[in-house]
Amino acid sequence: MMQFHQALPKVELHAHLNTCISSTTIEKLMLQKPHLNIQHNMTMIRKGQTRTLEECFDMFKIIHQLTDSVEHIFMVTKDVIKEFAADGVKYLELRSTPRDGNTTGMSKKSYVEAILEAIKQCRQENMDIDVRFLLSIDRRGGPTVAMETVKLAEEFFTSSDGLVVGLDLSGDPEVGHAKSFIDPLNAARNIGLKLAVHMAEVQNKNEEWELFLGLPPDRIGHGTFLHPEAGGSDQLVNIIKKHQIPIELCLTSNVKGQTVSSYNCHHFQYWYNHGHPCVLCTDGKGVFASNLSQEYQIAESAFNLSKAQLWDLSFRSINYIFAPESVKSHLRSQWNDLKPGLFNEVLHK
Ligand code: 6MZ
């Protein structure tokens, strides 16, 4: 019989494609590219291990060397979706940064097409998971690349039959400045794209956070240092509360990436206790060697949550997805259908 956390229907809203690649899929890629001489410890942080955030960004670059063709992108997308589905995720928003492959002929456009094709195939194979896509802007590219990504997102937004729902701003928080991205993000918003913005993953960038909150984003990624107890301010919290901006919270990623010192100290506690919209997410289930069931399990023990509270956390996450209201209604009825079985059969197992 399945464990409660795996059987719990779940929503995953913060998942970077390339950092979600499992060790099994990495193994397949390594076999195809033995000359790169990549070892597992270069692409994954195991239990009990940590890295600095800077080291994490170096790991992402290594993974990118393994996925530099449309064939690879298609394959890893299918594998990642299958793995999320097997973990009980019923709705997934994947995000990824369009990339050119220098020697493989992959263009940013064909990169996105490969991902969308993989999503469509999973749908045709009747996988029990609804998958949508966000194009990511990497801060490293600056405003010009950001605007190009918005244009690309616009093309797919109008042609992908609802698969492309938004834009993500991510990348090394020590690189670039928020002011470079406000215009592209506003342009994306005007097109109708939803905005998920990484914010306050590192400390002392209050001026950036105020700029981002001026948009305001539709969801915040991480938001580690926004509240006053972490060096943020009441003013920032008040804006976030006023707009009820959901926060994507990634427990294992933050602890393994050393931006949070322990699970017990995670800012999940602050926002959850304030009754603020919170979504548990994996960030990169491959690199951080986790899955969403495990994140729920960790939240349960670190914050002393009951099974009913875990259920509510998952059910409420449906409110914060970027797909339209009809999708939310469908998911809510799916959740309600699964609830009696979950609580009668697998509880306490
Ligand atoms: C900020 C992150 C991130 O886009 O190639 N990314 N950006 N903070 C994080 N916290 C750990 N984790 C991943 O996936 C990898 C890319 O996602 C962003 C980075 O830009 C990274 O290069 P894709 O699929």
Boltz pocket constraint, residues with backbone or C-beta under 6 A from the ligand:
constraints:
  - pocket:
      binder: B
      contacts: [[A, 16], [A, 17], [A, 18], [A, 19], [A, 56], [A, 60], [A, 61], [A, 95], [A, 96], [A, 97], [A, 98], [A, 136], [A, 137], [A, 138], [A, 139], [A, 170], [A, 171], [A, 172], [A, 173], [A, 198], [A, 201], [A, 253], [A, 257], [A, 283], [A, 284]]
      max_distance: 6.0
